[in-house]
Amino acid sequence: MIFELWDRQTGNRLGEFTSPPEALEVVWEILQDDGPEAVEMLAMGMVEDGHPVKLYDGKLLLQMARQSHLTAAG
């Protein structure tokens, strides 16, 4: 399965990932570099049977990135 990050404002795909935690790590880096407003413009989805499916965006994606980082930090 493929997971993707998209900038909803520009329509640009920011990357393709093999797992949600891998994508959320990039979201965490964007949060650290550019702040929460930048993350709220993003969407994470997956490609299932050749069709895109949105998983998280906006504030929910921000929460998921924070939770994932805290879990990884242990």
TANORVEN-V191485 format. One record per residue. PSI is psi in whole degrees, 0 to 359 (999 if undefined). OMEGA is omega in radians with two decimals (999 if undefined). Layout:
PSI,OMEGA ; PSI,OMEGA
//
This chain:
145,-3.12 ; 135,3.08 ; 143,-3.09 ; 151,2.98 ; 136,-3.14 ; 144,2.97 ; 111,-3.08 ; 335,-3.10 ; 317,-3.09 ; 342,-3.07 ; 9,-3.14 ; 138,3.02 ; 129,-3.09 ; 343,3.12 ; 167,3.13 ; 135,-2.99 ; 158,-3.12 ; 349,-3.13 ; 155,3.07 ; 316,3.13 ; 325,3.11 ; 316,3.11 ; 319,-3.13 ; 333,3.06 ; 321,3.08 ; 320,3.08 ; 318,3.11 ; 318,3.12 ; 319,3.09 ; 320,3.09 ; 314,-3.13 ; 322,-3.09 ; 319,-2.94 ; 354,3.07 ; 171,-3.05 ; 330,-3.14 ; 323,3.13 ; 320,-3.14 ; 324,-3.12 ; 347,3.09 ; 359,-3.07 ; 161,3.01 ; 142,3.05 ; 135,3.12 ; 181,3.08 ; 160,3.08 ; 118,-3.10 ; 120,-3.10 ; 38,3.10 ; 4,-3.11 ; 136,3.11 ; 141,3.09 ; 120,3.13 ; 133,3.10 ; 305,-3.07 ; 149,2.97 ; 171,3.06 ; 225,-3.07 ; 327,3.11 ; 320,3.09 ; 320,3.08 ; 314,3.10 ; 318,-3.14 ; 319,3.13 ; 317,3.13 ; 316,-3.13 ; 317,3.13 ; 318,3.13 ; 319,3.11 ; 321,3.13 ; 318,-3.14 ; 326,-3.13 ; 340,2.98 ; 999,999
//
